[in-house]
Amino acid sequence: MTEAAHAAAHAAAHATDEASVDQIREAVRSLCARFPGEYWRTKDRERQYPSEFVAAMTEAGYLGVLIPEAFGGSGLGLSVAVAILEEVHASGCNAAALHAQMYTMGTVLRHGSLEQKTQWLPKIATGEVRLQAFGVTEPTAGTDTTSISTSATRKGDSYVINGQKVWTSRAEHSDLMVLLARTTAKDQVARKADGISVFLVDMRAALRNGLTIKPIRTMINHATTEIFFDNLEIPASCLIGEEGKGFRYILDGMNAERILIASECVGDCRWFVDKAAAYAKERMVFGRPIGQNQGVAFPIARAHAQGRAARLMTYEAARLYDAGKPCAEEANTAKLLASEASWAAADTCLQTHGGFGFAEEYDVERKFRETRLYQVAPISTNLILSYLGEHVLGLPRSY
């Protein structure tokens, strides 16, 4: 950890006031300044993983922000993690290679054994080991997680894994993977959420021993893959928590995931609004700045307002999560509002720039593509609306 980052983290670890978090924000912005638009354009163009950026963030201690001090981390709450990821995106960078380590961390922290935490958390905190892969989604199940078919069959002191996952981002760049698999078939359980277990898989040992990774090219540089399990044998000690209770563990972690993704969208919204406002002030057409025209100014102002509202909900969700209180409504609402705010801001920013918005050198088109993802993942807008309709408003279940 750098001296500046260590000082900021130390201050925040012993105080929860806004000034302490502001120190971390400033340190994150300073680090991100070392990775300007050209760095990200090159990575995007060549489909490369941002290894240098991940290493710098790890060295600064930001990827271990949720790991307790006893295991080598900073021991800070989700609210601080949210602040970090917001600043990464507001600086024009991309936290896609960072956030999974934060939200999968909750599964290990809350449900892992002492032995698992002792073995892995200190190494994750230093960056010796990366935990950035989350094996949940399957081609035939999609977001119907209880319908996954990847199986884990107990065999003495081992489990044998068979099946397939898709959209498992960063699998090629991660040492560990949190994996969801069925230990009891769906047709053999009383409730469809039963019989699902969570494992912490050492991918280094698994690769070419039953684990195959195949990259998927997409419209954004997200290092996503599909993975195949063919009689992959893992130690029984890889099981996290109790066998068959994994769906509940994952749901717990999904609230954190949605809050963290919302923070990235809030950061994107800030970046797009600032970029659009700056361009609208200096771009001269018909002898005056285009921002003088209400047709240009009003959409930017609206995007700013939407971003501010989404930010409030995101930090409220993080506050509830840190307090150990129910926050599913707030986490889902934050993700919904923030993803829509960032997408509206992206569209406004592109429109403000006109033809120049499509030029790589302005970074607008790259960020435009990146933020569009969050209308779909890690949970789609329609599924959030379904959740709110059924579980918050008491409407009849639609699926």
C-alpha positions in Angstrom: 0.0 0.0 0.0 1.4 3.4 -0.9 2.1 5.9 1.9 -0.7 8.2 0.9 -3.2 5.4 0.5 -2.1 3.9 3.8 -2.6 7.2 5.6 -6.1 7.6 4.0 -7.1 4.0 4.9 -5.8 4.4 8.4 -7.7 7.5 9.0 -11.0 6.0 7.7 -10.4 2.8 9.7 -10.5 4.8 12.9 -13.2 7.3 12.0 -16.4 7.3 10.0 -16.8 11.0 9.4 -17.1 12.4 6.0 -13.6 14.0 6.1 -12.0 10.6 6.4 -13.8 9.2 3.5 -12.9 12.3 1.5 -9.3 11.5 2.1 -9.8 8.1 0.4 -11.7 9.7 -2.5 -8.8 12.1 -3.1 -6.3 9.3 -3.0 -8.3 7.2 -5.4 -8.6 10.2 -7.8 -4.8 10.7 -7.6 -4.2 7.0 -8.4 -6.7 7.1 -11.3 -4.9 10.1 -12.8 -2.0 7.8 -13.6 -4.4 5.9 -15.9 -5.8 8.4 -18.4 -8.1 7.9 -21.3 -5.3 6.7 -23.6 -4.6 3.8 -21.3 -8.2 2.6 -21.4 -8.5 3.2 -25.1 -5.5 1.0 -25.7 -6.9 -1.8 -23.4 -10.3 -1.5 -25.1 -8.8 -1.6 -28.6 -6.6 -4.5 -28.0 -9.0 -6.4 -25.7 -6.4 -6.4 -22.9 -7.0 -6.9 -19.2 -6.0 -3.7 -17.2 -3.3 -5.6 -15.1 -1.4 -2.4 -14.3 -4.5 -0.7 -12.9 -5.6 -3.7 -10.9 -2.0 -4.0 -9.5 -2.0 -0.3 -8.5 -5.4 -0.5 -6.8 -4.3 -3.7 -5.0 -1.0 -2.1 -3.8 -2.9 0.9 -2.5 -5.1 -1.5 -0.4 -8.4 -0.7 -2.1 -9.2 -4.3 -3.1 -8.8 -5.4 0.5 -11.1 -2.7 1.8 -13.7 -5.1 3.1 -11.2 -7.7 4.6 -10.9 -7.3 8.4 -7.6 -5.9 9.7 -7.0 -9.3 11.4 -6.6 -10.8 8.0 -4.5 -8.0 6.4 -7.2 -5.8 5.1 -8.5 -2.3 6.0 -11.7 -3.6 7.7 -13.8 -0.8 6.3 -17.5 -1.0 5.4 -19.4 -1.2 2.1 -20.0 2.5 2.2 -16.2 3.1 1.8 -16.1 0.5 -1.0 -18.9 2.4 -2.7 -17.0 5.6 -2.4 -13.9 4.0 -4.0 -15.7 2.6 -7.0 -17.7 5.8 -7.6 -14.4 7.8 -7.8 -12.9 5.2 -10.1 -15.7 5.7 -12.6 -16.0 9.4 -12.1 -12.3 9.6 -13.0 -13.0 8.0 -16.4 -11.6 4.6 -15.4 -13.4 1.2 -15.2 -13.8 -0.8 -12.0 -15.1 -4.0 -13.8 -11.8 -5.7 -12.9 -12.2 -4.7 -9.3 -15.8 -4.9 -8.1 -16.2 -8.7 -8.1 -13.5 -9.1 -5.5 -15.4 -6.8 -3.3 -18.9 -8.3 -3.7 -17.8 -11.9 -3.7 -15.8 -11.2 -0.6 -19.1 -11.0 1.4 -19.8 -14.7 0.8 -16.4 -15.7 2.3 -16.5 -13.1 5.1 -20.0 -13.9 6.3 -20.2 -17.7 5.6 -16.7 -19.0 5.2 -15.0 -21.0 7.9 -12.1 -19.7 10.0 -9.8 -22.0 8.1 -10.9 -20.6 4.8 -10.5 -17.1 5.9 -7.1 -17.7 7.4 -5.9 -19.5 4.3 -7.1 -17.0 1.7 -7.9 -13.6 3.0 -4.3 -12.4 3.8 -3.2 -13.4 0.4 -6.1 -11.7 -1.3 -5.4 -8.6 0.7 -1.8 -8.4 -0.5 -2.7 -9.3 -4.1 -0.8 -12.6 -4.0 -4.1 -14.2 -4.8 -7.0 -12.8 -6.8 -10.6 -13.5 -6.1 -12.5 -12.0 -9.0 -14.5 -14.7 -10.7 -18.1 -15.5 -9.8 -19.6 -18.7 -11.4 -23.4 -18.4 -11.2 -25.1 -17.8 -14.5 -25.7 -20.8 -16.9 -26.8 -20.7 -20.6 -30.1 -22.5 -20.0 -31.0 -20.9 -16.6 -30.1 -17.2 -17.1 -31.3 -15.2 -14.2 -33.4 -18.1 -12.9 -30.6 -19.1 -10.6 -32.6 -21.9 -8.9 -32.7 -23.7 -12.2 -28.9 -24.1 -12.5 -27.8 -27.7 -13.4 -24.1 -27.6 -12.7 -23.7 -30.4 -10.2 -21.3 -31.1 -7.3 -21.4 -34.7 -6.2 -19.8 -35.8 -3.0 -17.1 -38.4 -3.4 -15.3 -39.2 -0.1 -13.3 -36.1 0.8 -14.0 -34.4 -2.5 -16.7 -33.0 -4.7 -16.8 -33.7 -8.4 -18.1 -30.8 -10.5 -19.8 -31.1 -13.9 -21.6 -28.5 -15.9 -21.2 -25.1 -17.5 -21.2 -21.4 -16.6 -21.5 -18.4 -18.9 -20.7 -14.7 -18.4 -18.1 -15.5 -15.8 -16.0 -12.4 -16.2 -12.3 -12.3 -15.3 -12.0 -16.1 -15.1 -8.7 -16.0 -17.0 -7.3 -13.4 -14.6 -8.5 -14.8 -11.3 -6.9 -17.4 -9.0 -10.1 -18.2 -7.0 -13.7 -18.5 -8.0 -16.9 -18.5 -5.9 -18.9 -21.2 -7.6 -22.6 -22.0 -7.2 -23.6 -25.7 -7.9 -26.3 -28.1 -7.1 -25.5 -30.8 -4.5 -29.1 -32.1 -4.7 -31.0 -32.1 -7.9 -33.9 -29.7 -8.2 -36.5 -32.4 -8.6 -35.4 -33.9 -5.3 -35.8 -30.9 -3.0 -38.9 -29.5 -1.3 -38.1 -25.9 -2.3 -36.4 -25.1 -5.5 -33.9 -22.9 -3.6 -32.7 -25.8 -1.6 -29.9 -28.2 -2.6 -27.6 -25.4 -3.9 -24.2 -25.0 -2.4 -21.3 -22.6 -2.7 -17.6 -23.5 -3.2 -14.4 -21.6 -3.2 -12.5 -23.1 -6.1 -8.7 -22.8 -6.7 -8.7 -22.2 -10.4 -4.9 -22.6 -10.7 -5.2 -26.3 -9.6 -8.4 -26.8 -11.6 -7.3 -25.5 -15.0 -6.6 -28.3 -17.4 -7.7 -30.8 -14.7 -11.4 -30.6 -15.5 -11.8 -26.9 -15.9 -11.8 -25.2 -19.3 -12.2 -21.5 -20.0 -13.3 -20.0 -23.3 -13.3 -16.2 -23.8 -16.4 -14.5 -25.2 -15.9 -11.4 -27.3 -18.5 -8.7 -26.5 -19.1 -5.0 -27.3 -17.2 -4.0 -24.2 -13.8 -5.1 -22.9 -15.0 -7.0 -19.9 -12.8 -10.1 -20.0 -15.9 -12.3 -19.8 -15.9 -16.1 -20.5 -17.8 -19.3 -20.5 -16.4 -22.1 -18.4 -16.8 -25.9 -18.5 -16.5 -28.4 -15.8 -15.7 -32.0 -16.8 -15.3 -34.2 -13.7 -13.4 -31.5 -11.9 -12.5 -32.8 -8.5 -12.1 -30.3 -5.6 -11.4 -30.9 -1.9 -14.5 -31.0 0.3 -12.9 -28.2 2.3 -13.8 -25.9 -0.6 -17.5 -25.9 0.5 -18.5 -22.5 2.0 -20.9 -22.8 4.9 -23.5 -25.6 5.0 -24.2 -27.9 2.1 -27.5 -27.1 0.3 -27.8 -23.6 1.8 -25.8 -21.7 -0.8 -28.7 -19.9 -2.5 -29.3 -17.9 0.7 -25.6 -17.1 0.9 -25.6 -15.8 -2.6 -28.7 -13.7 -2.2 -27.0 -12.0 0.8 -24.0 -11.2 -1.4 -26.2 -10.0 -4.3 -27.3 -7.0 -2.3 -23.7 -5.9 -2.0 -23.2 -6.5 -5.7 -26.1 -4.3 -6.7 -25.0 -1.5 -4.4 -21.5 -1.6 -5.7 -22.6 -1.6 -9.3 -24.9 1.3 -8.5 -21.9 3.3 -7.2 -20.1 2.7 -10.5 -23.1 4.0 -12.4 -23.2 7.0 -10.1 -19.6 7.7 -11.0 -20.3 7.2 -14.7 -23.1 9.7 -14.4 -20.8 12.3 -12.9 -18.2 11.7 -15.6 -20.8 12.1 -18.4 -22.3 15.2 -16.9 -19.0 16.9 -16.3 -17.8 15.9 -19.8 -20.9 17.2 -21.4 -21.0 20.4 -19.4 -17.4 21.2 -20.1 -17.9 20.6 -23.9 -21.1 22.7 -23.9 -19.3 25.6 -22.4 -16.4 25.7 -24.9 -18.0 24.4 -28.1 -18.9 27.4 -30.3 -21.6 27.1 -33.0 -23.4 30.1 -34.6 -21.2 32.4 -32.6 -22.0 31.2 -29.1 -21.4 28.3 -26.8 -23.9 25.5 -27.4 -24.6 25.3 -23.7 -26.4 28.6 -24.0 -29.1 26.8 -25.8 -31.7 25.3 -23.5 -32.1 22.3 -25.8 -28.5 21.4 -24.9 -28.4 22.7 -21.3 -31.7 21.1 -20.0 -30.8 17.5 -20.7 -27.4 17.9 -19.0 -29.1 19.5 -16.0 -31.7 16.7 -15.9 -28.9 14.1 -16.0 -27.2 15.8 -13.1 -30.4 15.8 -11.0 -31.0 12.1 -11.8 -27.5 11.2 -10.8 -27.8 13.1 -7.5 -31.0 11.2 -6.6 -29.5 7.9 -7.5 -26.4 8.7 -5.4 -28.6 9.3 -2.3 -30.3 5.9 -2.7 -27.0 4.1 -3.3 -25.4 5.5 -0.1 -28.6 4.8 1.9 -28.5 1.2 0.7 -24.8 0.9 1.7 -25.6 2.4 5.1 -28.3 -0.2 5.8 -26.0 -3.0 4.6 -23.2 -1.9 6.9 -25.7 -1.7 9.8 -26.7 -5.3 9.1 -30.3 -4.3 8.3 -32.5 -5.5 5.5 -31.7 -3.6 2.4 -33.0 -5.6 -0.6 -35.5 -2.9 -1.6 -32.9 -0.2 -1.3 -30.1 -2.2 -3.1 -32.4 -3.0 -6.0 -33.8 0.5 -6.2 -30.3 2.0 -6.1 -29.2 -0.2 -9.0 -32.3 0.6 -11.0 -32.0 4.4 -10.5 -28.3 4.6 -10.9 -28.1 2.4 -14.1 -30.9 4.5 -15.7 -29.3 7.8 -14.6 -25.9 6.8 -16.0 -27.4 5.6 -19.3 -29.4 8.8 -19.7 -26.3 10.8 -18.9 -24.3 8.8 -21.5 -26.9 9.5 -24.2 -27.0 13.2 -23.3 -23.2 13.4 -23.3 -23.0 11.7 -26.7 -25.7 14.0 -28.1 -23.9 17.1 -26.7 -20.7 16.1 -28.5 -22.4 15.4 -31.8 -20.2 13.6 -34.3 -17.1 14.0 -32.0 -18.9 11.8 -29.4 -18.2 8.9 -31.8 -14.5 9.6 -32.0 -12.4 7.3 -29.7 -10.2 10.1 -28.5 -13.0 11.7 -26.5 -13.6 8.5 -24.6 -17.4 9.1 -24.7 -18.1 6.2 -27.0 -16.1 3.8 -24.8 -17.9 4.9 -21.6 -21.2 4.9 -23.5 -20.7 1.2 -24.3 -19.5 0.3 -20.9 -22.4 1.9 -18.9 -25.0 0.4 -21.2 -24.2 -3.0 -19.6 -25.8 -2.1 -16.3 -29.3 -2.1 -17.7 -28.8 -5.8 -18.2 -26.3 -7.0 -15.6 -25.8 -8.1 -13.0 -29.6 -8.0 -12.9 -31.9 -6.7 -15.5 -34.1 -3.7 -15.1 -37.2 -5.8 -15.6 -36.3 -8.3 -12.8 -35.7 -5.4 -10.4 -39.2 -4.1 -11.3 -40.6 -7.6 -10.8 -39.0 -7.8 -7.4 -40.3 -4.4 -6.3 -43.7 -5.1 -7.6 -44.0 -8.5 -5.8 -41.9 -8.1 -2.6 -42.4 -4.4 -1.9 -45.8 -3.5 -3.3 -47.4 -6.9 -2.7 -48.5 -7.4 -6.3 -49.1 -10.9 -7.7 -46.0 -12.8 -8.7 -45.4 -12.7 -12.4 -43.1 -15.7 -12.8 
